[in-house]
Amino acid sequence: MDYKKAGVDIEAGYRSVELMKDYVKETMRPEVLGGLGGFSGAFSLKAIKDMEEPILLSGTDGVGTKIKAAFLLDKHDTIGIDCVAMCVNDVACAGGEPLFFLDYIACGKNYPEKIAAIVKGVAEGCKQSDCALIGGETAEHPDLMPEDEYDVAGFSVGLVDKKDMITGENLKAGDVLIGLASTGIHSNGFSLVRKVFEMTKESLETYYDELGATLGETLLTPTRIYVKAMRSIKEAGVKVKACSHITGGGFYENIPRMLKEGTHANIHLDSFPVLPIFKLLQEKGQITDQMMFNTYNMGLGMILAVDPADVDKTVAAAKAAGETVYVVGEITEGEKGVTLC
């Protein structure tokens, strides 16, 4: 008996590392010390000397059951982008710059090419957010997970000067809400998606005119990463007063998280287009408006609050970073919460 016969292939692990090395190298920043293969990732914090009060930020998340669609279509090169996005968007939401990322992949059996494809996506997400991939772990779990399945999670650490943190503390009535468009469902609410649509290879390969793509292509569209947009807005001289990353819980859970007591958010539903995938999902599942907006981003992946005088600069800076932008509402005095009107 040996470890391989017990279900863990060490040689496959070595092969996975070799296949992913080039992807990882593409994410490097000057602050990264050492290379891939050490017992820990090292990152210089020399930059904090230029800050008045440096604050470390962190975000951790996974991809959830969206990963089931990747299994069925045997397409694994975008799931890693989702994993990075869910973490770095949270860091950016607080005004921070993501510095580095680490991933964790658990699998029933290590297929090196599949693992490398996942890490390729992770590296792409890191490149999109200027975040270094400085480490990770791939763990084989024979007898615990099916051989052809895996799960991926990760975390990011970011940095911000305290004076630049987005806290909501200066939010006031009259501030304007700006929405940054999503690319689709992103990485939340897939348990409901899987109940509405038949999750088979045939179903996922079905083309829908209203989507302009197959169902599978639409569902696997990676989560949008907003790091560069938030940086562009900051560099334009705009002080974002509050920010919400629209993830699980949709509008009703996430928007109140950006508010301080005594402020209320009004979102105008005619100010942005609901994406076709949400319309199709709602129709097929006979889902109420309340449930849709309480589960999904509906077309807005991030919502910012800015002073009315900064609206034009914010919109221009976000567009310059490649975003589709909408003025979607305003802040009023009232009970902490959100009204969709």
Secondary structure, DSSP 8 states (H G I E B T S, - for coil): --TTTTT--HHHHHHHHHHHHHHHHTT--TTEES-TTSSS-EE--GGGGG-SSEEEEEEEEE-GGGHHHHHHHT--SSHHHHHHHHHHHHHHHTT-EEEEEEEEEEESS--HHHHHHHHHHHHHHHHHTT-EEEEEEEEE-TTTS-TT-EEEEEEEEEEEEGGG---STT--TT-EEEEEE-SSSTTS-HHHHHHHS--SHHHHT-EETTTTEEHHHHHT------HHHHHHHHHTT----EEEE--TTHHHHHGGGG--TTEEEEE-GGGS---HHHHHHHHHHT--HHHHHTT--TTEEEEEEE-GGGHHHHHHHHHHTT--EEEEEEEEESSSEEEE-
